[in-house]
Amino acid sequence: MGLTEWAYSLSESMLAEPLPRRWVHSLGVAKRARSLSPILGREAALLEAAAVLHDVGYSPSIATTGFHPLDGARFLRDQEGADERVVRLVAHHSCALLEAEERGLRHDLETEFELERPELVDALIVSDMTTTPDGGHTTPAARLEEIVQRYGPDTVVGRFIQRAAPEIYAATERVEGRMALVSAGTQPM
């Protein structure tokens, strides 16, 4: 079984039944990641695997800290022996260091999991932040607004996502710029 097939199977087994909406969101994020393959070259499958697994830490069977990037990455590393780069992407998806800071877990996240290449981190941010909770396509601005409304502006998640907004917009600009260059035929993969 290849990396992406394994990732889809594992994510489905962890999310589909207990958290069907989270599973549908993960499928949408993976679809968006796949659409970015022109700028990812040989790393497209790696990003797609990380995208479908990015929220596995929400699974009630493995949630221990309540911080899904850390719980998911620890599970993938310790229980599944997953590809190290997939684990790092899951650990740091969508500006997770900022949320870890809000939760008092930044040191744990930073010391246990190195950051992955910036281009892949950007692509995963964009994949997640342009996908609705129901797996549809959206804009980063609409997604950020939805998250703040769902959690509340003064909650851990609300505060974190508001702090992360500038980096989410910057990542979106970088990814869109790379996609435009590839479309114009001026950037090698």
KOLROBA-84871 format. One line per 8 residues: for each residue x, y, z of N, C-alpha, C, O, CB. Coordinates in nm, 2 decimals, padded with zeros to 4 digits, always signed. Each point is the difference from the previous one (the first is absolute). Glycine has a CB too. Example, Ala and Ser with C-alpha at 12.3 -4.5 7.8 and 13.67 -1.06 7.14 Angstrom:
BEGIN
+01.32/-00.57/+00.78/-00.09/+00.12/+00.00/+00.09/+00.12/+00.00/+00.10/+00.00/+00.07/-00.29/-00.12/+00.05; +00.15/+00.23/-00.19/+00.09/+00.11/+00.00/-00.08/+00.11/+00.08/+00.05/+00.11/+00.01/+00.07/-00.17/-00.23
This chain:
BEGIN
+00.08/-00.12/+00.00/-00.08/+00.12/+00.00/+00.09/+00.12/+00.00/+00.09/+00.01/+00.08/-00.28/-00.13/+00.04; +00.16/+00.22/-00.21/+00.08/+00.12/-00.01/-00.04/+00.10/+00.12/-00.09/-00.02/+00.07/+00.10/-00.01/-00.32; +00.07/+00.13/+00.25/-00.01/+00.10/+00.11/-00.14/+00.06/+00.01/-00.06/+00.01/+00.10/+00.30/+00.04/-00.12; -00.29/+00.00/-00.10/-00.13/+00.07/+00.00/-00.11/-00.10/+00.03/-00.10/+00.03/+00.08/+00.18/+00.14/-00.24; -00.08/-00.29/+00.11/-00.10/-00.10/+00.03/+00.00/-00.03/+00.15/-00.11/-00.01/+00.06/+00.13/-00.09/-00.30; +00.09/+00.08/+00.29/+00.01/-00.03/+00.15/-00.06/+00.12/+00.08/-00.07/-00.02/+00.09/+00.28/-00.12/-00.13; -00.17/+00.26/+00.00/-00.05/+00.12/+00.07/-00.15/+00.01/+00.00/-00.06/+00.03/+00.10/+00.28/+00.08/-00.16; -00.28/-00.13/-00.06/-00.14/+00.01/-00.01/-00.07/-00.11/+00.09/-00.10/+00.03/+00.07/+00.12/+00.06/-00.31
+00.03/-00.21/+00.23/-00.06/-00.11/+00.08/+00.01/+00.03/+00.15/-00.10/-00.02/+00.07/+00.17/-00.14/-00.26; +00.05/+00.20/+00.23/+00.01/+00.03/+00.14/-00.09/+00.12/+00.05/-00.06/-00.01/+00.10/+00.30/-00.08/-00.11; -00.24/+00.19/-00.07/-00.08/+00.12/+00.04/-00.15/-00.04/+00.00/-00.07/+00.04/+00.10/+00.24/+00.11/-00.20; -00.21/-00.23/+00.01/-00.14/-00.04/+00.00/-00.03/-00.08/+00.12/-00.11/+00.01/+00.06/+00.11/-00.01/-00.31; +00.09/-00.09/+00.29/-00.03/-00.09/+00.11/+00.00/+00.08/+00.13/-00.06/-00.04/+00.10/+00.17/-00.15/-00.22; -00.04/+00.30/+00.13/+00.01/+00.08/+00.12/-00.11/+00.11/+00.01/-00.04/+00.04/+00.11/+00.28/-00.08/-00.11; -00.29/+00.08/-00.12/-00.09/+00.12/+00.00/-00.14/-00.03/-00.05/-00.10/+00.06/+00.05/+00.30/+00.08/-00.08; -00.22/-00.23/-00.07/-00.13/-00.01/-00.07/-00.11/-00.03/+00.10/-00.11/+00.07/-00.02/+00.23/-00.15/-00.18
-00.11/-00.01/+00.29/-00.11/-00.03/+00.08/-00.02/+00.09/+00.12/-00.11/+00.05/+00.02/+00.15/-00.28/-00.08; +00.07/+00.26/+00.14/-00.02/+00.09/+00.11/-00.02/+00.14/-00.03/-00.07/+00.08/+00.07/+00.20/-00.24/+00.06; -00.07/+00.21/-00.24/+00.00/+00.14/-00.04/-00.02/+00.01/-00.15/+00.09/+00.05/-00.07/+00.06/+00.01/+00.26; -00.27/-00.09/-00.24/-00.02/+00.00/-00.15/+00.02/+00.13/-00.06/+00.05/+00.01/-00.12/-00.21/-00.18/+00.15; +00.13/+00.28/+00.03/+00.02/+00.14/-00.06/+00.15/+00.02/-00.01/+00.05/+00.06/-00.10/-00.27/+00.03/+00.19; +00.30/-00.13/+00.01/+00.14/+00.02/+00.00/+00.06/-00.08/-00.11/+00.10/+00.04/-00.07/-00.09/+00.00/+00.31; -00.06/-00.16/-00.27/+00.04/-00.09/-00.10/-00.02/+00.07/-00.14/+00.09/-00.01/-00.09/-00.14/-00.20/+00.23; -00.07/+00.26/-00.16/-00.03/+00.07/-00.13/+00.09/+00.12/-00.02/+00.04/+00.02/-00.11/-00.28/-00.10/+00.13
+00.26/+00.15/+00.09/+00.10/+00.12/-00.01/+00.14/-00.06/-00.04/+00.06/+00.06/-00.09/-00.19/+00.07/+00.26; +00.17/-00.23/-00.11/+00.14/-00.06/-00.04/+00.00/-00.04/-00.14/+00.10/+00.02/-00.07/-00.07/-00.10/+00.30; -00.14/+00.02/-00.28/+00.00/-00.03/-00.15/+00.01/+00.12/-00.08/+00.07/+00.00/-00.10/-00.21/-00.20/+00.15; +00.07/+00.31/-00.01/+00.01/+00.12/-00.08/+00.14/+00.06/+00.00/+00.04/+00.06/-00.10/-00.28/-00.02/+00.16; +00.30/-00.04/+00.06/+00.14/+00.05/+00.01/+00.09/-00.08/-00.09/+00.09/+00.06/-00.07/-00.13/+00.02/+00.31; +00.03/-00.21/-00.24/+00.08/-00.09/-00.09/-00.03/+00.03/-00.15/+00.10/+00.01/-00.08/-00.10/-00.19/+00.26; -00.12/+00.21/-00.21/-00.03/+00.03/-00.14/+00.06/+00.14/-00.04/+00.06/+00.01/-00.11/-00.28/-00.13/+00.13; +00.22/+00.21/+00.07/+00.06/+00.13/-00.02/+00.15/-00.02/-00.02/+00.07/+00.06/-00.08/-00.25/+00.06/+00.21
+00.24/-00.20/-00.04/+00.15/-00.03/-00.01/+00.03/-00.06/-00.13/+00.10/+00.04/-00.06/-00.09/-00.07/+00.31; -00.09/-00.06/-00.30/+00.02/-00.06/-00.13/+00.00/+00.10/-00.11/+00.08/-00.01/-00.10/-00.18/-00.20/+00.18; +00.02/+00.31/-00.07/-00.01/+00.11/-00.10/+00.13/+00.08/-00.01/+00.02/+00.07/-00.10/-00.27/-00.06/+00.14; +00.33/-00.02/+00.07/+00.12/+00.08/+00.00/+00.12/-00.08/-00.05/+00.12/+00.05/+00.00/-00.21/+00.08/+00.19; +00.07/-00.25/-00.24/+00.11/-00.09/-00.05/+00.09/+00.07/-00.10/+00.12/-00.04/-00.01/-00.27/-00.15/+00.05; +00.10/+00.28/-00.13/+00.09/+00.06/-00.09/+00.12/+00.08/+00.06/+00.11/+00.01/-00.06/-00.30/+00.01/-00.09; +00.18/+00.02/+00.28/+00.11/+00.07/+00.06/+00.07/-00.09/+00.10/+00.10/+00.04/+00.06/-00.22/+00.17/-00.08; +00.08/-00.34/+00.03/+00.05/-00.09/+00.10/+00.09/-00.11/-00.06/+00.09/-00.05/+00.07/-00.28/+00.10/+00.07
+00.18/-00.07/-00.27/+00.08/-00.10/-00.06/-00.01/-00.14/+00.07/-00.11/-00.05/+00.03/+00.26/+00.23/-00.11; -00.03/-00.23/+00.11/+00.00/-00.14/+00.07/-00.05/+00.00/+00.14/-00.02/-00.10/+00.06/+00.22/+00.06/-00.20; -00.22/+00.16/+00.20/-00.05/+00.01/+00.13/-00.16/+00.01/+00.01/-00.05/+00.01/+00.11/+00.27/+00.09/-00.05; -00.28/-00.12/-00.17/-00.15/+00.01/-00.01/-00.07/-00.10/+00.09/-00.09/+00.03/+00.07/+00.11/+00.07/-00.30; +00.03/-00.23/+00.22/-00.06/-00.10/+00.08/+00.02/+00.02/+00.15/-00.09/-00.03/+00.08/+00.13/-00.13/-00.28; +00.08/+00.20/+00.23/+00.03/+00.03/+00.14/-00.10/+00.11/+00.06/-00.05/-00.02/+00.11/+00.29/-00.03/-00.16; -00.26/+00.15/-00.03/-00.09/+00.11/+00.05/-00.15/-00.06/+00.01/-00.07/+00.03/+00.09/+00.22/+00.15/-00.19; -00.19/-00.25/+00.00/-00.13/-00.06/+00.00/-00.02/-00.09/+00.12/-00.11/+00.00/+00.07/+00.10/+00.02/-00.32
+00.11/-00.10/+00.28/-00.01/-00.09/+00.12/-00.01/+00.08/+00.13/-00.09/-00.03/+00.08/+00.22/-00.14/-00.20; -00.05/+00.28/+00.13/-00.01/+00.08/+00.12/-00.13/+00.07/+00.01/-00.06/+00.02/+00.11/+00.31/+00.01/-00.12; -00.30/+00.01/-00.11/-00.13/+00.08/+00.00/-00.12/-00.09/+00.05/-00.08/+00.04/+00.08/+00.17/+00.09/-00.27; -00.09/-00.25/+00.14/-00.11/-00.09/+00.05/+00.01/-00.04/+00.14/-00.10/-00.04/+00.07/+00.08/-00.04/-00.30; +00.14/+00.08/+00.28/+00.03/-00.04/+00.14/+00.01/+00.12/+00.10/+00.01/-00.02/+00.12/+00.11/-00.17/-00.21; -00.13/+00.32/+00.04/+00.03/+00.11/+00.08/-00.09/+00.01/+00.13/+00.05/+00.06/+00.10/+00.03/+00.06/-00.31; -00.20/-00.16/+00.20/-00.09/+00.01/+00.12/-00.02/-00.13/+00.07/-00.09/-00.01/+00.08/-00.02/+00.19/-00.20; +00.19/-00.28/+00.10/-00.02/-00.13/+00.06/+00.01/+00.01/+00.15/-00.05/-00.09/+00.08/+00.15/-00.02/-00.28
-00.03/+00.21/+00.25/+00.02/+00.02/+00.15/-00.13/+00.03/+00.07/-00.01/+00.00/+00.12/+00.24/+00.07/-00.17; -00.34/-00.04/-00.02/-00.13/+00.03/+00.06/-00.07/-00.14/+00.03/-00.09/+00.00/+00.08/+00.07/+00.21/-00.21; +00.07/-00.32/+00.08/-00.06/-00.12/+00.03/-00.01/-00.03/+00.15/+00.10/+00.01/+00.07/-00.02/-00.10/-00.30; -00.20/+00.06/+00.28/-00.01/-00.02/+00.14/+00.09/-00.12/+00.05/+00.04/+00.00/+00.12/-00.27/+00.09/-00.13; +00.27/-00.18/-00.07/+00.08/-00.11/+00.04/+00.14/+00.03/+00.03/+00.07/-00.07/+00.06/-00.22/-00.07/-00.19; +00.20/+00.26/+00.08/+00.14/+00.04/+00.02/+00.02/+00.14/+00.06/+00.11/+00.03/+00.04/-00.06/-00.18/-00.23; -00.16/+00.22/+00.20/+00.01/+00.14/+00.06/+00.04/-00.01/+00.14/-00.08/-00.05/+00.09/-00.10/+00.14/-00.25; +00.30/-00.04/+00.20/+00.04/+00.00/+00.14/+00.02/+00.14/+00.05/-00.04/+00.03/+00.11/+00.15/-00.25/-00.15
-00.04/+00.31/-00.04/+00.02/+00.14/+00.05/-00.11/+00.09/-00.03/-00.01/+00.11/+00.06/+00.25/-00.15/-00.09; -00.32/+00.00/-00.07/-00.11/+00.09/-00.05/+00.05/+00.10/-00.11/-00.07/+00.08/-00.05/-00.03/-00.10/+00.27; +00.23/+00.01/-00.25/+00.06/+00.08/-00.11/+00.03/-00.10/-00.12/+00.10/-00.07/+00.00/+00.00/+00.24/+00.17; -00.19/-00.17/-00.26/+00.00/-00.10/-00.11/+00.13/-00.01/-00.08/+00.03/-00.11/-00.04/-00.27/+00.14/+00.03; +00.31/+00.08/-00.02/+00.12/-00.02/-00.08/+00.10/-00.09/+00.08/+00.07/-00.08/-00.06/-00.11/+00.30/-00.05; +00.06/-00.19/+00.24/+00.09/-00.08/+00.08/-00.04/-00.14/+00.02/+00.07/-00.09/-00.01/-00.01/+00.30/+00.13; -00.19/-00.23/-00.09/-00.06/-00.13/+00.02/+00.01/-00.08/-00.12/+00.04/-00.12/+00.00/-00.19/+00.21/+00.17; +00.12/-00.03/-00.29/+00.01/-00.07/-00.12/+00.14/-00.04/-00.04/+00.03/-00.11/-00.04/-00.23/+00.23/-00.03
+00.29/-00.03/+00.08/+00.14/-00.03/-00.03/+00.06/-00.10/+00.09/+00.07/-00.09/-00.05/-00.05/+00.32/-00.03; -00.05/-00.23/+00.21/+00.06/-00.10/+00.09/-00.06/-00.14/-00.04/+00.07/-00.09/+00.00/-00.05/+00.27/+00.18; -00.15/-00.18/-00.21/-00.06/-00.13/-00.04/+00.07/-00.05/-00.12/+00.03/-00.12/-00.01/-00.25/+00.19/+00.11; +00.23/+00.01/-00.20/+00.06/-00.04/-00.13/+00.14/-00.05/+00.02/+00.04/-00.10/-00.06/-00.19/+00.26/-00.06; +00.23/-00.09/+00.20/+00.14/-00.04/+00.03/+00.01/-00.12/+00.08/+00.07/-00.10/-00.03/-00.01/+00.34/+00.01; -00.13/-00.24/+00.13/+00.01/-00.11/+00.10/-00.07/-00.12/-00.02/+00.05/-00.11/+00.02/-00.01/+00.29/+00.14; -00.16/-00.17/-00.22/-00.09/-00.12/-00.02/+00.01/-00.05/-00.14/-00.02/-00.12/-00.03/-00.13/+00.20/+00.21; +00.17/+00.01/-00.28/-00.01/-00.04/-00.14/+00.13/-00.01/-00.07/+00.01/-00.05/-00.11/-00.23/+00.15/+00.11
+00.33/-00.04/+00.06/+00.13/+00.00/-00.06/-00.01/+00.07/-00.13/+00.07/-00.04/-00.10/-00.01/-00.17/+00.21; -00.14/+00.32/-00.12/-00.02/+00.07/-00.13/+00.12/+00.07/-00.05/+00.10/+00.03/+00.08/-00.34/+00.00/-00.01; +00.24/+00.00/-00.20/+00.11/+00.08/-00.06/+00.02/+00.12/+00.08/-00.09/+00.08/+00.04/+00.03/-00.16/-00.26; +00.19/+00.11/+00.26/+00.04/+00.11/+00.08/-00.05/+00.14/-00.05/-00.04/+00.08/+00.07/+00.24/-00.22/+00.00; -00.20/+00.15/-00.20/-00.04/+00.13/-00.06/-00.15/+00.02/+00.01/-00.04/+00.11/+00.02/+00.24/-00.12/-00.18; -00.28/-00.10/+00.14/-00.14/+00.01/+00.02/-00.03/+00.04/+00.15/-00.08/+00.09/+00.03/+00.04/-00.26/-00.21; +00.11/+00.11/+00.27/-00.02/+00.03/+00.14/+00.03/+00.14/+00.03/-00.07/+00.07/+00.07/+00.13/-00.30/-00.01; +00.05/+00.28/-00.11/+00.04/+00.15/+00.02/-00.11/+00.09/-00.06/-00.03/+00.10/+00.06/+00.28/-00.16/-00.06
-00.30/+00.03/-00.11/-00.10/+00.08/-00.06/-00.13/+00.00/+00.08/-00.06/+00.11/+00.03/+00.16/-00.15/-00.26; -00.14/-00.07/+00.28/-00.12/-00.01/+00.08/+00.03/+00.08/+00.13/-00.09/+00.07/+00.05/+00.03/-00.30/-00.14; +00.17/+00.21/+00.15/+00.04/+00.07/+00.13/-00.01/+00.15/-00.02/-00.05/+00.07/+00.10/+00.19/-00.26/-00.04; -00.10/+00.24/-00.17/+00.01/+00.15/-00.02/-00.10/+00.06/-00.09/+00.01/+00.11/-00.05/+00.23/-00.14/+00.09; -00.35/-00.05/-00.07/-00.09/+00.05/-00.10/-00.08/+00.13/+00.04/-00.03/+00.02/+00.12/+00.00/-00.25/-00.20; +00.01/+00.32/-00.01/-00.08/+00.12/+00.02/+00.05/+00.08/+00.12/-00.09/+00.04/+00.09/-00.10/-00.16/-00.20; +00.31/+00.15/+00.12/+00.06/+00.09/+00.10/-00.02/-00.05/+00.14/-00.03/+00.07/+00.09/-00.02/+00.12/-00.24; +00.07/-00.32/+00.16/-00.03/-00.07/+00.13/+00.09/+00.05/+00.12/-00.04/+00.00/+00.11/-00.02/-00.20/-00.24
+00.18/+00.25/+00.09/+00.08/+00.06/+00.11/-00.07/+00.11/+00.08/+00.02/+00.02/+00.12/+00.19/-00.08/-00.26; -00.28/+00.14/+00.07/-00.07/+00.11/+00.06/-00.11/-00.05/+00.10/-00.02/+00.05/+00.11/+00.07/+00.10/-00.31; -00.12/-00.26/+00.15/-00.11/-00.05/+00.09/+00.07/-00.08/+00.12/-00.05/+00.01/+00.11/-00.11/-00.03/-00.31; +00.27/-00.04/+00.17/+00.07/-00.07/+00.11/+00.05/+00.10/+00.10/-00.01/-00.03/+00.12/+00.09/-00.14/-00.28; -00.04/+00.29/+00.12/+00.04/+00.10/+00.09/-00.12/+00.04/+00.09/+00.01/+00.02/+00.12/+00.16/+00.07/-00.28; -00.29/-00.07/+00.10/-00.12/+00.03/+00.08/-00.04/-00.11/+00.10/-00.05/+00.03/+00.11/-00.03/+00.10/-00.31; +00.12/-00.25/+00.17/-00.03/-00.11/+00.09/+00.11/-00.04/+00.09/-00.01/-00.09/+00.08/-00.14/+00.01/-00.26; +00.26/+00.15/+00.18/+00.11/-00.03/+00.08/+00.08/-00.13/-00.04/+00.06/-00.06/+00.08/-00.18/+00.17/+00.10
+00.11/-00.14/-00.31/+00.06/-00.12/-00.06/+00.10/+00.03/-00.10/+00.05/-00.10/-00.07/-00.26/-00.02/+00.12; +00.25/+00.24/-00.07/+00.09/+00.04/-00.11/+00.14/-00.08/+00.02/+00.05/-00.05/-00.10/-00.16/+00.28/+00.08; +00.16/-00.23/+00.14/+00.13/-00.07/+00.02/-00.01/-00.15/-00.04/+00.09/-00.05/-00.06/-00.04/+00.21/+00.25; -00.16/-00.22/-00.15/-00.02/-00.14/-00.04/+00.00/-00.02/-00.15/+00.07/-00.09/-00.05/-00.20/+00.05/+00.26; +00.05/+00.12/-00.28/-00.01/-00.01/-00.14/+00.14/+00.03/-00.07/+00.04/-00.08/-00.09/-00.29/+00.14/+00.10; +00.31/+00.04/+00.03/+00.13/+00.04/-00.06/+00.11/-00.10/+00.02/+00.08/-00.03/-00.09/-00.15/+00.27/+00.12; +00.08/-00.29/+00.09/+00.11/-00.10/+00.03/-00.03/-00.14/-00.06/+00.10/-00.07/-00.03/-00.05/+00.21/+00.24; -00.17/-00.18/-00.22/-00.03/-00.13/-00.05/+00.00/-00.01/-00.15/+00.03/-00.10/-00.06/-00.16/+00.06/+00.26
+00.09/+00.15/-00.27/-00.02/+00.00/-00.14/+00.06/+00.12/-00.07/-00.04/+00.11/+00.02/-00.17/-00.24/+00.02; +00.30/+00.10/-00.13/+00.06/+00.11/-00.08/-00.10/+00.05/-00.10/-00.09/-00.08/-00.04/+00.32/-00.02/+00.07; -00.20/+00.22/-00.08/-00.09/+00.05/-00.11/+00.04/-00.07/-00.13/+00.12/-00.03/-00.02/-00.14/+00.26/+00.14; -00.07/-00.24/-00.20/+00.02/-00.06/-00.14/+00.04/+00.12/-00.09/-00.01/+00.12/+00.04/-00.15/-00.32/+00.00; +00.20/+00.17/-00.16/+00.03/+00.10/-00.10/-00.11/+00.11/-00.01/-00.12/-00.04/-00.01/+00.26/-00.13/-00.12; -00.11/+00.30/+00.12/-00.10/+00.10/+00.00/-00.10/-00.01/-00.12/-00.11/+00.03/+00.02/+00.28/+00.12/+00.09; -00.12/-00.20/-00.22/-00.10/-00.01/-00.11/-00.11/-00.10/+00.03/-00.11/+00.02/-00.04/+00.30/+00.04/-00.12; -00.15/-00.17/+00.22/-00.10/-00.10/+00.04/-00.09/+00.05/+00.11/-00.12/-00.02/+00.00/+00.27/-00.16/-00.07
-00.09/+00.25/+00.17/-00.08/+00.06/+00.11/-00.10/+00.10/-00.06/-00.12/+00.00/+00.04/+00.31/-00.03/+00.12; -00.15/+00.11/-00.25/-00.09/+00.10/-00.07/-00.11/-00.07/-00.07/-00.12/+00.03/+00.01/+00.31/+00.13/-00.04; -00.16/-00.27/-00.04/-00.10/-00.07/-00.08/-00.10/-00.06/+00.09/-00.12/-00.01/-00.03/+00.29/-00.04/-00.15; -00.13/-00.01/+00.30/-00.10/-00.06/+00.09/-00.08/+00.11/+00.07/-00.12/-00.02/+00.02/+00.28/-00.17/+00.01; -00.10/+00.30/+00.00/-00.08/+00.12/+00.05/-00.11/+00.03/-00.10/-00.12/+00.01/+00.04/+00.32/+00.08/+00.09; -00.17/-00.07/-00.25/-00.09/+00.04/-00.10/-00.11/-00.11/-00.02/-00.12/+00.03/-00.02/+00.30/+00.11/-00.10; -00.14/-00.26/+00.12/-00.09/-00.11/-00.02/-00.11/+00.00/+00.11/-00.12/-00.02/-00.03/+00.30/-00.12/-00.09; -00.13/+00.16/+00.24/-00.10/+00.00/+00.12/-00.08/+00.12/+00.00/-00.12/+00.00/+00.03/+00.28/-00.14/+00.10
-00.10/+00.26/-00.15/-00.06/+00.13/+00.02/-00.09/+00.04/-00.13/-00.05/+00.11/+00.00/+00.24/-00.05/+00.16; -00.20/-00.15/-00.26/-00.09/+00.03/-00.11/-00.10/-00.11/-00.01/-00.06/-00.02/-00.11/+00.24/+00.14/-00.01; -00.20/-00.20/+00.23/-00.09/-00.11/+00.00/-00.10/+00.02/+00.12/+00.04/+00.02/+00.11/+00.13/-00.18/-00.22; -00.30/+00.16/+00.08/-00.10/+00.01/+00.11/-00.01/-00.12/+00.09/+00.06/-00.10/-00.04/-00.19/+00.25/-00.12; +00.07/-00.14/+00.27/-00.02/-00.12/+00.08/-00.08/-00.11/-00.07/+00.02/-00.12/+00.04/-00.02/+00.27/+00.16; -00.07/-00.12/-00.30/-00.08/-00.10/-00.08/+00.08/-00.04/-00.12/-00.06/-00.07/-00.09/-00.15/+00.16/+00.18; +00.33/-00.05/-00.11/+00.09/-00.05/-00.11/-00.01/+00.08/-00.13/+00.06/-00.03/-00.09/-00.09/-00.18/+00.19; -00.05/+00.32/-00.10/-00.01/+00.09/-00.11/+00.12/+00.10/-00.01/+00.08/+00.01/+00.09/-00.33/-00.04/-00.08
+00.26/+00.10/-00.12/+00.10/+00.10/-00.03/-00.05/+00.13/+00.06/-00.12/+00.03/-00.01/+00.20/-00.15/-00.20; +00.01/+00.20/+00.27/-00.03/+00.13/+00.05/+00.13/+00.09/-00.01/+00.10/-00.05/-00.05/-00.27/-00.05/+00.21; +00.16/+00.22/-00.12/+00.11/+00.09/+00.01/+00.06/+00.00/+00.14/-00.07/-00.04/+00.09/-00.03/+00.18/-00.27; +00.23/-00.11/+00.19/+00.06/+00.01/+00.13/-00.08/+00.10/+00.09/-00.02/-00.03/+00.12/+00.24/-00.02/-00.22; -00.26/+00.16/+00.05/-00.08/+00.10/+00.09/-00.13/-00.06/+00.05/-00.03/+00.01/+00.12/+00.13/+00.18/-00.26; -00.17/-00.26/+00.05/-00.13/-00.06/+00.05/+00.03/-00.12/+00.10/-00.07/-00.01/+00.09/-00.03/+00.07/-00.31; +00.21/-00.13/+00.19/+00.03/-00.11/+00.09/+00.04/+00.05/+00.14/-00.04/-00.05/+00.10/+00.12/-00.09/-00.29; +00.00/+00.25/+00.19/+00.04/+00.06/+00.13/-00.12/+00.05/+00.08/-00.01/-00.02/+00.12/+00.23/+00.08/-00.22
-00.31/+00.01/+00.03/-00.12/+00.05/+00.06/-00.09/-00.11/+00.05/-00.05/+00.01/+00.11/+00.06/+00.18/-00.26; -00.02/-00.30/+00.08/-00.08/-00.12/+00.04/+00.06/-00.06/+00.13/-00.07/-00.03/+00.09/+00.01/-00.02/-00.33; +00.19/+00.04/+00.25/+00.07/-00.06/+00.12/-00.03/+00.09/+00.12/-00.03/-00.05/+00.11/+00.21/-00.05/-00.26; -00.16/+00.23/+00.13/-00.02/+00.10/+00.11/-00.14/-00.01/+00.05/-00.03/+00.00/+00.12/+00.21/+00.15/-00.21; -00.28/-00.16/+00.00/-00.14/+00.00/+00.04/-00.03/-00.14/+00.06/-00.08/+00.00/+00.10/+00.02/+00.15/-00.29; +00.11/-00.25/+00.15/-00.02/-00.14/+00.05/+00.05/-00.01/+00.14/-00.07/-00.05/+00.09/+00.07/-00.05/-00.32; +00.12/+00.15/+00.26/+00.07/-00.02/+00.13/-00.02/+00.12/+00.09/+00.00/-00.01/+00.12/+00.16/-00.14/-00.23; -00.18/+00.27/+00.05/-00.01/+00.12/+00.08/+00.14/+00.07/+00.00/+00.10/-00.06/+00.00/-00.28/-00.04/+00.15
+00.17/+00.24/-00.16/+00.13/+00.07/-00.01/+00.09/+00.00/+00.12/+00.12/+00.02/-00.01/-00.24/+00.13/-00.14; +00.06/-00.18/+00.27/+00.08/+00.00/+00.12/+00.04/-00.14/+00.05/+00.04/-00.01/+00.12/-00.15/+00.23/-00.06; +00.09/-00.32/-00.14/+00.04/-00.13/+00.03/+00.15/-00.03/-00.04/+00.05/+00.08/-00.07/-00.29/-00.16/+00.05; +00.29/-00.03/+00.06/+00.14/-00.03/-00.04/+00.01/-00.01/-00.15/+00.09/+00.06/-00.06/-00.06/-00.19/+00.27; -00.12/+00.06/-00.27/+00.00/-00.01/-00.15/-00.03/+00.14/-00.07/+00.07/+00.03/-00.09/-00.14/-00.27/+00.11; -00.03/+00.31/+00.04/-00.03/+00.13/-00.06/+00.12/+00.10/+00.01/+00.03/+00.07/-00.10/-00.26/-00.11/+00.16; +00.30/+00.04/+00.05/+00.12/+00.09/+00.02/+00.11/-00.05/-00.10/+00.06/+00.08/-00.07/-00.12/-00.03/+00.31; +00.09/-00.18/-00.24/+00.10/-00.05/-00.08/-00.02/+00.03/-00.15/+00.09/+00.05/-00.07/-00.05/-00.23/+00.24
-00.16/+00.16/-00.22/-00.03/+00.01/-00.14/+00.01/+00.15/-00.04/+00.04/+00.03/-00.12/-00.18/-00.24/+00.12; +00.10/+00.30/+00.08/+00.02/+00.14/-00.03/+00.14/+00.04/+00.00/+00.04/+00.08/-00.09/-00.26/-00.04/+00.20; +00.31/-00.10/-00.02/+00.14/+00.03/-00.01/+00.06/-00.06/-00.12/+00.10/+00.05/-00.06/-00.09/-00.05/+00.31; -00.06/-00.11/-00.30/+00.06/-00.08/-00.11/-00.05/+00.07/-00.14/+00.07/-00.03/-00.10/-00.07/-00.18/+00.24; -00.10/+00.29/-00.14/-00.05/+00.05/-00.12/+00.10/+00.06/-00.10/+00.00/-00.03/-00.11/-00.21/+00.07/+00.24; +00.30/+00.05/-00.08/+00.10/+00.05/-00.09/+00.09/-00.10/-00.07/+00.03/+00.01/-00.12/-00.03/+00.19/+00.26; +00.04/-00.31/-00.06/+00.08/-00.10/-00.07/-00.08/-00.09/-00.09/+00.05/-00.05/-00.10/+00.09/+00.05/+00.30; -00.27/-00.02/-00.17/-00.09/-00.07/-00.09/-00.01/+00.07/-00.13/+00.00/-00.06/-00.11/-00.13/-00.04/+00.30
+00.11/+00.23/-00.19/-00.01/+00.08/-00.12/+00.13/+00.00/-00.08/+00.00/+00.00/-00.12/-00.18/+00.15/+00.24; +00.29/-00.14/-00.04/+00.13/+00.00/-00.07/+00.03/-00.13/-00.07/+00.05/+00.00/-00.11/+00.03/+00.17/+00.28; -00.12/-00.28/-00.10/+00.02/-00.13/-00.06/-00.08/-00.02/-00.13/+00.04/-00.05/-00.10/+00.00/-00.04/+00.33; -00.17/+00.15/-00.22/-00.09/-00.01/-00.12/+00.07/+00.08/-00.11/-00.01/-00.05/-00.12/-00.19/+00.03/+00.27; +00.25/+00.14/-00.13/+00.06/+00.08/-00.10/+00.12/-00.08/-00.06/+00.02/+00.00/-00.13/-00.09/+00.21/+00.24; +00.15/-00.27/-00.03/+00.12/-00.07/-00.05/-00.04/-00.12/-00.09/+00.05/-00.02/-00.10/+00.08/+00.09/+00.31; -00.23/-00.15/-00.16/-00.05/-00.11/-00.08/-00.06/+00.04/-00.13/+00.03/-00.06/-00.10/-00.07/-00.07/+00.31; -00.05/+00.23/-00.20/-00.06/+00.05/-00.13/+00.10/+00.05/-00.09/-00.01/-00.01/-00.12/-00.19/+00.07/+00.25
+00.31/+00.01/-00.08/+00.10/+00.05/-00.09/+00.08/-00.12/-00.07/+00.03/+00.01/-00.12/-00.01/+00.19/+00.27; +00.01/-00.30/-00.07/+00.07/-00.12/-00.06/-00.09/-00.07/-00.10/+00.05/-00.04/-00.11/+00.07/+00.01/+00.32; -00.25/+00.02/-00.18/-00.10/-00.06/-00.10/+00.00/+00.09/-00.13/-00.01/-00.06/-00.11/-00.13/-00.04/+00.30; +00.14/+00.23/-00.18/-00.01/+00.08/-00.11/+00.13/-00.01/-00.09/-00.01/+00.00/-00.12/-00.13/+00.16/+00.25; +00.25/-00.17/-00.06/+00.13/-00.02/-00.08/+00.00/-00.14/-00.07/+00.04/+00.00/-00.12/+00.08/+00.14/+00.29; -00.17/-00.24/-00.11/-00.01/-00.13/-00.06/-00.10/+00.01/-00.12/+00.03/-00.06/-00.11/+00.03/-00.06/+00.33; -00.17/+00.18/-00.20/-00.10/+00.01/-00.11/+00.06/+00.08/-00.12/-00.03/-00.03/-00.11/-00.16/+00.02/+00.29; +00.27/+00.11/-00.15/+00.06/+00.08/-00.10/+00.12/-00.07/-00.07/+00.06/+00.04/-00.09/-00.14/+00.16/+00.21
+00.12/-00.32/-00.06/+00.11/-00.07/-00.05/+00.14/+00.05/+00.03/+00.09/-00.02/-00.07/-00.24/-00.05/-00.10; +00.16/+00.15/+00.28/+00.12/+00.07/+00.03/+00.07/-00.06/+00.13/+00.11/+00.05/+00.03/-00.20/+00.15/-00.14; +00.03/-00.30/+00.17/+00.06/-00.06/+00.12/+00.01/-00.15/-00.02/-00.10/-00.07/-00.02/+00.01/+00.26/+00.17; +00.21/-00.24/-00.13/+00.02/-00.15/-00.01/-00.06/-00.06/+00.13/+00.00/+00.07/+00.11/+00.20/-00.05/-00.26; -00.24/-00.14/+00.14/-00.06/-00.07/+00.12/+00.11/-00.04/+00.10/-00.03/-00.06/+00.10/-00.16/-00.02/-00.23
